[in-house]
Amino acid sequence: MQKKIGFIGIGVMGNSMVRNLMANGYPVFIYTRTKEKAEGLVAEGASWKASPKEIAEEADIIITMVGYPHDVETVYFGDNGIFAGAGKGKVLIDMTTSTPTLAKQIFEEAKNHEMDALDAPVSGGDIGAKNGTLSIMVGGTEKVFNEIHPVFSVLGNNIVFQGEAGAGQHTKMCNQIAIASNMIGVTEALVYARKAGLDPEKMLASISTGAAGSWSMSNLLPRVLKEDYSPGFFIKHFIKDMGIALEEAKKMELELPGLALAEKLYQSLAGKGEEDSGTQALIKYWG
């Protein structure tokens, strides 16, 4: 029989991830703070539970994908949280982009309950979630990673075990650091092209498959050209991620000026009411 999976957090990506799990035969129990967001999935066969505790009591594998580290902490350690309901032998997987420190705390608490925990943040946005092609970066115990791999393979196609607890989150910070400066570069290229009187689509056709090419250029700039600023990934969540990376860098006495600049630009946009737009809305910094 397929393992029963609990999924906590039905957001832009969570919806598609749950659908992919159900399409591959997994029974899925879901919880999210706003029940209305889960109605479509319940109609398609997911089972609703009223709290993370109830999810943990029912499921063999519990996946969390919520907004912020404080949400992760509440979901796991709260009075109606996962640790209040989960028992021996269950596997906890946090796919939220959170802090390495919290990932280690969850790992240690899981051991105290004779459970296993993995930190497994993802990259690929709404497109990757829908297509089941996410990149998944995993920290924890390699034996558990190997046991859970069939579940990960439903959600992604680039699944790499990175090391001990917290290593998945550190790897995701590397991902976000690379994206941050790249978003400035690809957006400035478009701003420059428009100012120079170029056809932006022709410009992208020339440079997107060469050395300048990137996922953001190929997937997000076409949205900008359509004036589509809907979130594959929210600006507010990107700011959260950049803040975590800057804090971790500070602990390591490491200066990251590119990341600091990107965080400043996105904070400026959030201050203008763009926090719920997609990261491609960086173009609005230039008007």
C-alpha positions as CSV (number, residue, x, y, z in Angstrom):
1,M,0.0,0.0,0.0
2,Q,1.1,3.6,-0.7
3,K,2.2,5.6,2.3
4,K,-0.3,8.0,3.6
5,I,0.9,11.6,3.2
6,G,0.0,14.7,5.1
7,F,0.5,18.0,3.4
8,I,0.4,21.3,5.4
9,G,0.3,24.5,3.5
10,I,-1.8,24.9,0.3
11,G,-0.3,27.8,-1.5
12,V,0.8,28.7,-5.0
13,M,3.0,25.6,-5.1
14,G,1.4,23.3,-2.6
15,N,-1.8,22.9,-4.7
16,S,0.1,21.4,-7.6
17,M,2.3,19.3,-5.4
18,V,-0.7,17.7,-3.7
19,R,-2.3,17.0,-7.1
20,N,0.9,15.3,-8.3
21,L,0.9,13.1,-5.2
22,M,-2.7,12.1,-5.7
23,A,-2.2,11.5,-9.4
24,N,0.5,9.0,-8.4
25,G,-1.8,7.1,-6.1
26,Y,-0.9,8.5,-2.7
27,P,-3.7,9.1,-0.2
28,V,-3.2,12.8,0.9
29,F,-4.5,14.5,4.0
30,I,-4.3,18.3,3.9
31,Y,-4.4,21.3,6.2
32,T,-4.0,25.0,5.6
33,R,-5.0,28.0,7.7
34,T,-7.5,29.2,5.1
35,K,-9.8,26.2,4.5
36,E,-11.2,27.8,1.3
37,K,-7.8,27.4,-0.4
38,A,-8.2,23.6,0.0
39,E,-11.7,23.2,-1.3
40,G,-10.6,22.4,-4.9
41,L,-8.2,19.6,-3.6
42,V,-10.9,18.2,-1.3
43,A,-13.3,18.0,-4.3
44,E,-10.6,16.1,-6.2
45,G,-10.1,13.5,-3.4
46,A,-7.8,15.0,-0.7
47,S,-9.0,14.5,2.9
48,W,-9.3,17.7,5.0
49,K,-8.0,17.7,8.6
50,A,-8.6,20.5,11.1
51,S,-5.0,20.9,12.4
52,P,-1.4,19.9,11.9
53,K,-1.9,17.6,15.0
54,E,-4.7,15.7,13.2
55,I,-2.5,15.4,10.0
56,A,0.3,14.0,12.1
57,E,-2.0,11.5,13.8
58,E,-3.2,10.1,10.4
59,A,-0.3,10.3,8.0
60,D,2.9,8.2,7.6
61,I,4.8,11.1,6.0
62,I,4.1,14.7,6.9
63,I,5.2,17.4,4.4
64,T,5.1,21.1,5.4
65,M,5.3,24.0,3.0
66,V,4.3,27.2,4.7
67,G,5.4,30.8,4.5
68,Y,7.9,31.9,7.2
69,P,10.1,30.3,9.8
70,H,7.7,31.4,12.6
71,D,5.0,29.5,10.7
72,V,7.2,26.4,10.6
73,E,7.8,26.7,14.3
74,T,4.1,26.9,15.1
75,V,3.2,24.1,12.8
76,Y,5.7,21.7,14.4
77,F,6.0,22.9,18.0
78,G,2.5,24.5,18.7
79,D,-0.2,23.1,21.0
80,N,-2.0,21.6,17.9
81,G,1.2,21.1,16.0
82,I,2.9,18.0,14.4
83,F,4.9,17.0,17.5
84,A,1.6,17.0,19.5
85,G,0.2,14.3,17.2
86,A,3.0,12.4,15.5
87,G,4.2,9.1,16.7
88,K,7.1,6.7,16.4
89,G,8.3,5.8,12.9
90,K,6.8,8.8,11.0
91,V,8.9,11.0,8.6
92,L,8.7,14.7,8.7
93,I,9.7,16.7,5.7
94,D,9.9,20.5,5.8
95,M,9.9,21.9,2.2
96,T,9.5,25.5,3.3
97,T,12.5,27.7,2.8
98,S,13.4,28.3,6.4
99,T,16.5,28.6,8.6
100,P,19.2,25.9,9.0
101,T,19.0,26.4,12.7
102,L,15.3,25.5,12.8
103,A,15.8,22.6,10.5
104,K,18.3,21.2,13.1
105,Q,15.9,21.8,15.9
106,I,13.1,19.8,14.1
107,F,15.6,17.0,13.4
108,E,16.6,16.7,17.0
109,E,13.0,16.9,18.3
110,A,12.0,14.2,15.8
111,K,14.7,11.9,17.1
112,N,13.4,12.5,20.7
113,H,10.0,11.2,19.4
114,E,11.7,8.2,17.5
115,M,10.8,9.8,14.2
116,D,12.9,11.1,11.3
117,A,13.1,14.5,9.8
118,L,14.4,16.0,6.5
119,D,14.8,19.6,5.4
120,A,14.0,19.7,1.7
121,P,13.4,23.2,0.3
122,V,12.7,23.4,-3.4
123,S,13.3,25.6,-6.4
124,G,11.4,25.9,-9.6
125,G,8.4,28.0,-8.7
126,D,4.8,27.4,-9.8
127,I,5.9,26.0,-13.1
128,G,8.1,23.3,-11.5
129,A,5.5,22.5,-9.0
130,K,2.8,22.0,-11.7
131,N,5.1,19.9,-13.9
132,G,6.7,17.9,-11.1
133,T,10.1,19.1,-12.1
134,L,11.2,20.9,-8.9
135,S,14.8,20.9,-7.7
136,I,14.8,19.4,-4.2
137,M,17.7,20.0,-1.8
138,V,17.7,17.6,1.1
139,G,19.4,17.6,4.5
140,G,19.1,15.0,7.2
141,T,20.0,11.3,7.2
142,E,20.9,9.7,3.9
143,K,19.1,6.4,4.8
144,V,15.9,8.2,5.3
145,F,16.4,10.2,2.1
146,N,16.8,7.0,0.1
147,E,13.6,5.6,1.6
148,I,11.6,8.8,0.8
149,H,13.1,9.2,-2.7
150,P,10.0,7.8,-4.5
151,V,7.9,10.5,-3.0
152,F,10.4,13.2,-3.9
153,S,10.5,11.8,-7.5
154,V,6.8,12.6,-7.9
155,L,7.5,16.3,-7.0
156,G,10.8,16.9,-8.7
157,N,13.5,15.6,-11.1
158,N,16.6,17.1,-9.6
159,I,16.8,15.6,-6.2
160,V,20.1,15.8,-4.3
161,F,21.1,14.8,-0.8
162,Q,23.2,17.6,0.5
163,G,24.3,16.3,3.9
164,E,23.3,16.6,7.6
165,A,20.3,18.4,9.0
166,G,20.2,22.0,7.8
167,A,22.3,21.3,4.7
168,G,19.2,21.5,2.5
169,Q,18.3,24.9,3.8
170,H,21.9,26.1,3.3
171,T,21.8,24.9,-0.3
172,K,18.5,26.8,-0.8
173,M,20.3,29.9,0.4
174,C,22.9,29.4,-2.3
175,N,20.0,29.1,-4.8
176,Q,18.4,32.3,-3.6
177,I,21.7,34.2,-3.6
178,A,22.3,33.3,-7.2
179,I,18.8,34.2,-8.2
180,A,18.9,37.6,-6.4
181,S,21.8,39.1,-8.4
182,N,20.6,37.3,-11.6
183,M,17.2,39.0,-11.3
184,I,18.9,42.4,-11.2
185,G,20.9,41.5,-14.3
186,V,18.1,40.1,-16.5
187,T,15.8,43.0,-15.5
188,E,18.4,45.6,-16.3
189,A,19.0,44.0,-19.6
190,L,15.3,44.4,-20.5
191,V,15.3,48.0,-19.2
192,Y,18.4,48.8,-21.4
193,A,16.9,47.1,-24.5
194,R,13.7,49.2,-24.2
195,K,15.7,52.4,-23.8
196,A,17.9,51.5,-26.8
197,G,14.8,51.0,-28.9
198,L,15.2,47.3,-29.4
199,D,12.4,44.8,-29.8
200,P,12.5,43.0,-26.4
201,E,11.3,39.7,-27.8
202,K,14.0,39.6,-30.5
203,M,16.6,40.7,-27.9
204,L,15.6,37.7,-25.7
205,A,15.7,35.3,-28.6
206,S,19.3,36.3,-29.2
207,I,20.7,36.3,-25.7
208,S,18.6,33.7,-23.7
209,T,20.3,30.7,-25.3
210,G,23.8,32.0,-24.9
211,A,26.1,32.6,-22.0
212,A,23.6,35.1,-20.5
213,G,20.8,32.6,-20.4
214,S,19.2,31.6,-17.1
215,W,15.9,30.2,-15.8
216,S,14.8,33.6,-14.8
217,M,15.4,35.1,-18.2
218,S,13.6,32.3,-20.0
219,N,10.7,31.9,-17.7
220,L,10.1,35.3,-16.0
221,L,11.0,37.9,-18.6
222,P,8.3,36.6,-21.0
223,R,5.8,37.3,-18.2
224,V,7.1,40.8,-17.9
225,L,6.6,41.4,-21.6
226,K,2.9,40.3,-21.1
227,E,2.7,42.6,-18.0
228,D,2.0,39.4,-16.0
229,Y,3.2,40.0,-12.5
230,S,1.2,37.2,-10.8
231,P,3.3,35.3,-8.3
232,G,5.1,32.1,-9.2
233,F,7.0,33.2,-6.2
234,F,6.0,36.1,-4.0
235,I,8.2,39.1,-3.5
236,K,7.4,39.0,0.2
237,H,8.7,35.4,0.4
238,F,11.8,36.3,-1.6
239,I,12.6,39.1,0.8
240,K,12.2,36.6,3.7
241,D,14.7,34.2,2.0
242,M,17.2,37.0,1.3
243,G,17.0,38.0,4.9
244,I,17.8,34.5,6.1
245,A,20.7,34.3,3.7
246,L,22.1,37.7,4.9
247,E,21.7,36.7,8.5
248,E,23.5,33.3,7.9
249,A,26.3,35.2,6.0
250,K,26.7,37.6,8.9
251,K,27.2,34.6,11.2
252,M,30.0,33.4,8.9
253,E,31.5,36.9,8.7
254,L,30.8,36.9,5.0
255,E,29.9,40.0,3.0
256,L,27.5,39.5,0.0
257,P,27.0,42.9,-1.7
258,G,25.0,41.6,-4.6
259,L,22.5,40.0,-2.3
260,A,22.3,43.1,-0.1
261,L,21.6,45.2,-3.2
262,A,18.8,42.9,-4.4
263,E,17.2,42.8,-1.0
264,K,17.3,46.6,-0.9
265,L,15.6,46.9,-4.3
266,Y,12.9,44.4,-3.4
267,Q,12.3,46.0,0.0
268,S,11.7,49.3,-2.0
269,L,9.0,47.5,-4.1
270,A,7.4,46.0,-1.1
271,G,7.1,49.4,0.4
272,K,5.2,50.5,-2.7
273,G,2.6,47.7,-2.3
274,E,4.2,45.0,-4.5
275,E,4.8,42.4,-1.8
276,D,2.2,40.0,-3.2
277,S,3.5,40.3,-6.8
278,G,5.8,37.8,-8.4
279,T,9.6,38.4,-8.3
280,Q,9.5,39.5,-12.0
281,A,7.8,42.7,-10.8
282,L,11.4,44.0,-10.1
283,I,11.0,45.7,-13.5
284,K,8.7,48.2,-11.7
285,Y,11.6,49.6,-9.8
286,W,12.4,51.4,-13.0
287,G,8.8,52.7,-13.3
